[in-house]
């Protein structure tokens, strides 16, 4: 372990030393924020925040920020470090990347300072941090060995009065509560971490700088006569990265030292009290629960994609895929309480689709559940009106199905269609609608902004000739724009959806999963009709009584016969429920959308 360097005053570094400092800080920042290594601009900015410790320092110090550490940014970082060189300043980095352009206001009405991380503008993190404060080197080595025994490697920083360790993640985590969950888990397993590391606005000690707390009379380290200025540096390095679920799985192998508690939901509170179990019964229940958890771990979910064709099954997190494989007796109620609000509030599904899903789930439970019972329970839980994105994810569910990152599976997984688009449907080819939806899906799922011809063919699943013929309608009506690509690189035209639309006219949203299913299962005319029906019913998902003549006129079809055939096909394919009702001697078709 490296020796601690202590100074009586803040050293003033020579220029060549600053160059070394920049080099090491860039290496560290690219490790904890790997997106900074990308050559292109990223959505998340990273902050380096200087905090004054010397009361005599009157300079105004602005945070350094960067989206990617290119040559220009590295030059600016050196200027920033020169500005604080030799001054009583502590340096911290933001653990989350954040949205620089977001204007956020505090509860008192004041705006958060521009360029600084806060709980509202935080976007994602690629680390799990641990702060081991006020422990000896020997105590820290014991903590580190426990992690190494689990196969977890860390970057370790000597922070001045303790140690900070970082687990590098192989992906971005958007869950703003991940630090809280991680710290709580670490404490429950007996690790001596600081419980304060919980919120996404957290800034952490930047290595290759100086800990100047001894200059600050508001800290316990203050020493006006002989202040100890400590150099912070790395003492252990790794390039190894992990998926966050693997880290939680590894840590959960350890026994609990602190009993974890679960918050009761409304349904839990309403549960009917039962007589306490005897020791023998309690032991039998524990053994049963243990067996059920082991059974869950053996579940194979690959065959379920075709069963749950009404949702984009592959994009669901693995724990939810396992739930839908059917639940054991001891977990069934907890699964229903969790998953029904998830399907409603996170995926935005209507009650008919949720009942369809839960009926299929009930058939796969051990033992199978009656469809009437499942439908009644679904109605009951649905009507409780949970406001959160999901029901209570209990300790039993976590142990059985694993860690679950929730924020990725929300109503944000939708495409937005300007209502002006529907006004042009009567004079637009069916294939043009397919191409427009495919481009919107590519934007939403993969962040594609500029499409080549080959990209459009891939997303829309059409030939080059079909693409060229149908995109003309979108270009002429202004729903898609094109511009010439880079000629030097041999690029042809690139296409993009028009980002500007009449906000007064409003918009209609379709789930990504629904659009993906439409493109694979429906003919072009059926896609066009289903889109228009979605616009009519809106978020209410109410019954649609619109006449076939009106629908034919709005989507450019010659007569009601074609609408009748297409709605019949949509009914057979499960996209709508079509009913014929006689009213005053006249038959009317009524449609319910299933997605």
C-alpha positions, 0 to 999 in steps of 0.5 A: 500500500502506498505511503501517505504524503503529508504537507504543512501547506498546499504544494504548488506544482510545477508545469510538468507535474501538472501534466502528470496530474492531468494524465492520471486524472483523465485515466481515472475519469475515463474508468469511472465515466467510460462515456468520456472516452467516446469521441462523440458528444454524450448526453451526460456531463461530468462535473469536477467541483472545487470546494474552498477550505482556506478561509482566506481564499477569495477567488470565485471557483467554477466547476470544470465540466465535460461530455467527453475528454477529447484533446480540447477538453484535456487542455481545459482541464489543465487550465482548471488545475492550474487555476487551483494549483497551490490553493486550499481547495478540495476537488470532487467528481460527480458520481452520476453524469447529468443533464446540463441543459435541465433547469431545475428549481429547489423547493424554495423556488430558487434555481439549482446552480448551472453546471452542477449535479443535483438529484433532479438532473442526474442521468446515469452512473457506471460505478458503485462507490464505497466510502470507508471513512476513518478506518486504518489501513489494516481495517481497510485491507480486511474489507477489501479481502471480503470483496476479493473473496467474492471475486469483486475487484475495485479501484481504491483511493486513499482519500486522506482520512480514509479510503474510497473504493469503486466497482466499475460497471459494464453498463449505464445504470439509470436507477437514481436509488442504486447508491441507496440500495447498494449502500443499504446492502453493504451495511446489511452484510457488515461492511464499514461503509459510510451510510451517507453515500445514497443520493445521485447528487453525490460528489466523491473525492477526486484522486491526484489532488489534495485533501485540505480539510485541515484548513477548514475550521468547520471540520474536525481535522482543522489545525490552525498551527500545523495543518496536515495537507494530504495527497490523495492517490490510487492504491489499487487499480482494475480494468474489470467491469461487472453487470450490476445484477452480478454484484448484487448476486455476489453480495447476497451470498453473504449472511445478513449482519443487520436485518433488512426491513421491507416497507408494507404496501397497502395490500400488505396492511390489509392482509388478514392476521393469522395465528403465529406459527410453531417452531416446527411450522416456521422451520417447514415454511423456511425450507419450503421458501428455500426450495421455491427460490432454488426452483426459480433459479432453474427457470428457462425463459427462452420459450416464453416469447411466443406465449407473451406475444402481446408485449415485447418480452425480450426487452423485459428485465430477466427477473420479470421474465422469470415471474411470467414463467409462473410462480410457486405457491409461496410467491404468487401473491407477492408477484401479483402485487408487484407485477400488476402495477408494473404492467399498468404504470411502467409499461402503460398497458390497459386492463384487458391486456393485463388480464390476458397476461395474468391469465397466461401467468396463472396457467403456469403457476405451480399449481395452476390458478383458475382464470376467474380467480386471476381476473378478479384479483387483477381487477382488485389490485388494478383498482387500488390505483398504485401511484408508483411504477411497480408494486412492492418488490419484497425481500422474498422476491429479490432473493428469488428473482434477483436485483431489478433495475426499474427505471429502464422500463417506464412509459418513456418507452414510447414513440410520439406521433404528431397528430398532424401526421394522421391528417395526411393519412388519406393521401399517404401510401400505406407503406409510408406509414410503415416507414415512418413508424420504423424510423420512430422506433429506431430513434426510440430504441437505438437513438438513431437520428440520421438514417441511411437508405440501408437503415430504413430498409432494415428497420422497416423490413422493406426492399430498397425499391419499396423504400424509395417509392414510399418515402416520397410521400413522407418527404413531400408532406414534411414528415421526413427530411433529407440532407446530403451526407459527407461526400468525401466519405462516399455517403449518400443522402441521410433521412431524419424525422422532422423534429418540429410539429404543431404542438397545438394539434397534440400528439399520440403515443404508441408503445415501442413494444406495440410498434415492433409487433405491428411491423412484424405481424401486420400488413401495411394497411393494417398498420395504418388503420391500427395507428388511426384507431389509437389516435381516436381512443387516445390514452383513455383506451375507450371503445371505438364506435367510429363508422367504417365509412369514416375510417375508410375516408380518413385512411384513404380506402375506397369503401367500408368493405376494406375496413371490415376485412382489415378490422377482422384481420386485426381481431384474428391477430389479437390487436383489437377485439371486434364486436358487432352490436345492434342498435335501433335495428342497425348493426354497428361495429365496436373496437377495443384496442388490446395494446 
